[in-house]
Structure formats: C-alpha cells, structure tokens
Amino acid sequence: MSGLSGELLIRWPGGSQAVLTSPSSSILDAALAAGVPIPHSCLRSDCLQCSAFVVASDDSALEPGSRVDLCQTSAARGGVFELSADPYQLRASAKMYPAKVVELASVGGETMLLRLLTPRNQVLGFQGGQYASITLGSGLTRKYSIAGVASATREVSFYIRMVQGGQFSQWLGRQAKNGDLVRMQGPYGDFVFKRQPAAKTLFLATGTGIVPVLAMLEALTTADLTNSGELHVVWGNRVRADLFLQDRLDAICARLGVSQTQVFSRESDGQRMRVTDVVRGMNLAGAAVYAAGNPEMVRDIRGLCVTKGVNPRFVHSDAFTFDRAIGGEVA
Ligand SMILES: Cc1cc2nc3c(=O)[nH]c(=O)nc-3n(C[C@H](O)[C@H](O)[C@H](O)COP(=O)(O)OP(=O)(O)OC[C@H]3O[C@@H](n4cnc5c(N)ncnc54)[C@H](O)[C@@H]3O)c2cc1C
C-alpha cells in the first residue's frame, strides 16, 4: 500500500504521485484534477489508454495484479495503481507540427496512404507503434498510427482505411489534395516494444492495425529480440484485396525471423477465420502479446490472454477506437 489507508497513489516506472480520493469521480478524473496527465481517449473502456495495474486497493473487488481502466474505476477508496509508462514523459514528447499533404494514394482495398510534410528543421520523432493526431481546418481530429518518418525528407506516412460515412474518410476520399494544410500532433501512446523475456512473442493485427506492428518491427534488430522466443505475426483482413504493405511486412519478417499467418473473415474461397480463432488454438504459456486494430479484437484477445494465463503485464494493445458510437463491421 501507499502507507496511509485511504490514500490513492498513482505510480509508474521512475515516479509516483498521490491523488485525493473522491466519492463521486473516477480515478482518471481525480488524477487529472491533481495534474497527472494520464493518457485517455474514449472514457468508456474501449481505448484502454488509461488502463493501470492494481498494486493494492482498499476495495476488495479490485484484485492486486489485475488491470483496470481508470476511467471506469471509482476514486472513493484508497489504493496503489501502476501505469506502464511515465505520463509526464509521454506528454512531453508530443509536439504540434503544421503539416502539408504531399501524397495521397490508394494502396489496395479501401486503404489510402496519406503522406504529410513537416516544416524545415522539424522532424517528428517517434517510437515504432506510436500514433499522431491529425486535425483538419474544420477542427475535426482523428488519431492515426505512424507508419514511418523519413527524416531526410521530413515526410510522415499514415495508412488509413476508409470508413463508410466517416468524416475523416470523406475528407480523405473526396476533398483532400496535395498542398492542403493540417495540424499533426504527436507522438502519443505506449504501444511500443518492451523487451520482455518471453517463450514466444505474438504480434496480432486486424486491418490497418498492421501499421503500428510493422513500425514496431522495423525499429527492431535481432539483438533486441534475443529473449523474445519464437516470433509470430497474425494479421486478419476481410478479403485478400484488403492487403497492403505486404512487401514491407515480408521483408521485415524475413530479416527478423518472424513467421506470419494471414486470415480472412470474408474471403469466399477457403476457410473464413479471424485473428482470435488463430490465437484460441495457440499455447500462450510464457507469451508476450501485442495486439492492434479493431477494439473488439483487442478486447477478445485480452480476454483470451487472461483465460490462457498470460501475465497481464505482457499483454500490450492499441485499440483503434472510433470517435463516435461503435458500429460497422469487424475485420
Ligand atoms: C490510437 C489509434 C490509432 C489509430 N490508427 C489508425 C490507423 O493507422 N489507420 C486507420 O485507418 N485508423 C486508425 N484509427 C482509427 C481512426 O482514428 C478513425 O477512428 C477512423 O479513421 C474513422 O474515422 P472517420 O472520421 O472516417 O469516421 P467517424 O466519422 O469517426 O465514424 C463514422 C461512423 O463509422 C463508425 N466507424 C468508425 N471507424 C470504424 C471502423 N474502423 N470500422 C467500422 N466502423 C467504424 C463509427 O462508429 C461511426 O458510426 C486509430 C484510432 C486510434 C484510437
């Protein structure tokens, strides 16, 4: 415990901060009010950005070692909750860049490449797996995983799957043109490779969820992976025509010795499968798991990891939550 019963302590690697308990607010709200910049987004437990481990709690329903979403956890009782990364450091590394659209291209299925140019002397630094927010002139803001930054040309690339009726998708598909100005802010997120000793390391993605996984893998060398066991990517799409970035994925998998499984949920020839179907059949003893993409897939994988006894500290996720009510179809 933090020492005093009834005290709330938020801690992270290298630091901690006490927060006042409050009968009427969530731990996230109480921590934000105390100035702890805990990353958060959806406030409904979809994005998992404010998740923390229970170290100790005065609430017997919160088991030590379990993971909770601070936006949904009452701040009424004391306890110690641990974040996986320093929230102040995460906030400090994010910067705002004015950026210009320099390339728009369809890359297969319903996915588009958007390339943005940052001003002279301003290169976006990021760790593979992180994302940025893009704000249009209208004020509409959406988050996208950073596929790559070419430091020589200052170009940042994103791969965006068009969502029917989606506001950003409509801008991208109908209005956007080279030369348009947007605001880009980032990098954000803690979905980065953790170097945890594991019997196997799984990288799971649906659709454009492959973008942060690919960026993460591209940032690694074989030396980084010495204690990671067998390495495996499972990528789910609706149909083969949805595939993109395949050459880059093949190249990095060959370089790092990562095996790949691809599954399709709506392909008419062959067996229809989802990422979760593949994982359900796997032995996950001692595994480290990275899952990115559709929030339902991420939630199911986290559930499966609990069932299969994976250490919750070895399960990392990047849920592509939508900014409005969840709807539509899942790859
Ligand atoms: C951390 C993070 C990283 C992300 N990275 C990427 C990325 O690299 N590439 C990418 O394409 N997207 C990514 N997303 C999702 C992205 O932020 C938008 O939610 C998505 O592009 C839809 O925006 P929109 O404005 O076009 O649709 P909206 O106007 O937000 O939504 C319109 C309607 O479509 C539904 N909807 C929205 N998205 C989907 C979906 N994917 N499937 C089914 N229905 C949907 C909504 O519920 C809503 O009813 C990421 C999200 C997060 C939180």
The ligand as an SDF file (V2000), in Angstrom:
LIG
                    3D

 53 58  0  0  0  0  0  0  0  0999 V2000
   -4.6190    5.0600  -31.2780 C   0  0  0  0  0  0  0  0  0  0  0  0
   -5.4010    4.9500  -32.5830 C   0  0  0  0  0  0  0  0  0  0  0  0
   -4.7130    4.6800  -33.7730 C   0  0  0  0  0  0  0  0  0  0  0  0
   -5.4270    4.5660  -34.9680 C   0  0  0  0  0  0  0  0  0  0  0  0
   -4.7330    4.2820  -36.1050 N   0  0  0  0  0  0  0  0  0  0  0  0
   -5.3940    4.1230  -37.2660 C   0  0  0  0  0  0  0  0  0  0  0  0
   -4.6790    3.8180  -38.4800 C   0  0  0  0  0  0  0  0  0  0  0  0
   -3.4260    3.7260  -38.5010 O   0  0  0  0  0  0  0  0  0  0  0  0
   -5.4060    3.6460  -39.6110 N   0  0  0  0  0  0  0  0  0  0  0  0
   -6.7770    3.7500  -39.6300 C   0  0  0  0  0  0  0  0  0  0  0  0
   -7.3750    3.5700  -40.6940 O   0  0  0  0  0  0  0  0  0  0  0  0
   -7.4740    4.0550  -38.4950 N   0  0  0  0  0  0  0  0  0  0  0  0
   -6.8140    4.2670  -37.3390 C   0  0  0  0  0  0  0  0  0  0  0  0
   -7.5200    4.6100  -36.1990 N   0  0  0  0  0  0  0  0  0  0  0  0
   -8.9880    4.8830  -36.3080 C   0  0  0  0  0  0  0  0  0  0  0  0
   -9.1930    6.3650  -36.7010 C   0  0  0  0  0  0  0  0  0  0  0  0
   -8.7820    7.2080  -35.6270 O   0  0  0  0  0  0  0  0  0  0  0  0
  -10.6640    6.7230  -37.0230 C   0  0  0  0  0  0  0  0  0  0  0  0
  -11.4890    6.2960  -35.9740 O   0  0  0  0  0  0  0  0  0  0  0  0
  -11.1550    6.1240  -38.3300 C   0  0  0  0  0  0  0  0  0  0  0  0
  -10.3230    6.5330  -39.3990 O   0  0  0  0  0  0  0  0  0  0  0  0
  -12.5930    6.5750  -38.6330 C   0  0  0  0  0  0  0  0  0  0  0  0
  -12.6220    7.9940  -38.6990 O   0  0  0  0  0  0  0  0  0  0  0  0
  -13.7290    8.7200  -39.5770 P   0  0  0  0  0  0  0  0  0  0  0  0
  -13.7110   10.1650  -39.1800 O   0  0  0  0  0  0  0  0  0  0  0  0
  -13.5450    8.4160  -41.0350 O   0  0  0  0  0  0  0  0  0  0  0  0
  -15.0680    8.0430  -39.1080 O   0  0  0  0  0  0  0  0  0  0  0  0
  -16.0900    8.6270  -37.9860 P   0  0  0  0  0  0  0  0  0  0  0  0
  -16.7480    9.8490  -38.5200 O   0  0  0  0  0  0  0  0  0  0  0  0
  -15.3320    8.7460  -36.7060 O   0  0  0  0  0  0  0  0  0  0  0  0
  -17.0960    7.4230  -37.8660 O   0  0  0  0  0  0  0  0  0  0  0  0
  -18.2330    7.2680  -38.7190 C   0  0  0  0  0  0  0  0  0  0  0  0
  -19.0090    6.0290  -38.3460 C   0  0  0  0  0  0  0  0  0  0  0  0
  -18.2820    4.8430  -38.6630 O   0  0  0  0  0  0  0  0  0  0  0  0
  -18.0740    4.0340  -37.5000 C   0  0  0  0  0  0  0  0  0  0  0  0
  -16.6880    3.6040  -37.5930 N   0  0  0  0  0  0  0  0  0  0  0  0
  -15.6030    4.3800  -37.4000 C   0  0  0  0  0  0  0  0  0  0  0  0
  -14.4690    3.6710  -37.6210 N   0  0  0  0  0  0  0  0  0  0  0  0
  -14.8470    2.4210  -37.9700 C   0  0  0  0  0  0  0  0  0  0  0  0
  -14.1620    1.2420  -38.3140 C   0  0  0  0  0  0  0  0  0  0  0  0
  -12.8170    1.1740  -38.3510 N   0  0  0  0  0  0  0  0  0  0  0  0
  -14.8830    0.1360  -38.6220 N   0  0  0  0  0  0  0  0  0  0  0  0
  -16.2060    0.1860  -38.6040 C   0  0  0  0  0  0  0  0  0  0  0  0
  -16.9380    1.2850  -38.2750 N   0  0  0  0  0  0  0  0  0  0  0  0
  -16.2760    2.3760  -37.9580 C   0  0  0  0  0  0  0  0  0  0  0  0
  -18.3190    4.9350  -36.3120 C   0  0  0  0  0  0  0  0  0  0  0  0
  -18.8810    4.2290  -35.2320 O   0  0  0  0  0  0  0  0  0  0  0  0
  -19.3250    5.9300  -36.8440 C   0  0  0  0  0  0  0  0  0  0  0  0
  -20.6280    5.4410  -36.7140 O   0  0  0  0  0  0  0  0  0  0  0  0
   -6.8380    4.7320  -34.9880 C   0  0  0  0  0  0  0  0  0  0  0  0
   -7.5090    5.0090  -33.7870 C   0  0  0  0  0  0  0  0  0  0  0  0
   -6.8070    5.1210  -32.6090 C   0  0  0  0  0  0  0  0  0  0  0  0
   -7.5560    5.4280  -31.3260 C   0  0  0  0  0  0  0  0  0  0  0  0
  1  2  1  0
  2  3  1  0
  2 52  2  0
  3  4  2  0
  4  5  1  0
  4 50  1  0
  5  6  2  0
  6  7  1  0
  6 13  1  0
  7  8  2  0
  7  9  1  0
  9 10  1  0
 10 11  2  0
 10 12  1  0
 12 13  2  0
 13 14  1  0
 14 15  1  0
 14 50  1  0
 15 16  1  0
 16 17  1  0
 16 18  1  0
 18 19  1  0
 18 20  1  0
 20 21  1  0
 20 22  1  0
 22 23  1  0
 23 24  1  0
 24 25  2  0
 24 26  1  0
 24 27  1  0
 27 28  1  0
 28 29  2  0
 28 30  1  0
 28 31  1  0
 31 32  1  0
 32 33  1  0
 33 34  1  0
 33 48  1  0
 34 35  1  0
 35 36  1  0
 35 46  1  0
 36 37  1  0
 36 45  1  0
 37 38  2  0
 38 39  1  0
 39 40  1  0
 39 45  2  0
 40 41  1  0
 40 42  2  0
 42 43  1  0
 43 44  2  0
 44 45  1  0
 46 47  1  0
 46 48  1  0
 48 49  1  0
 50 51  2  0
 51 52  1  0
 52 53  1  0
M  END
$$$$
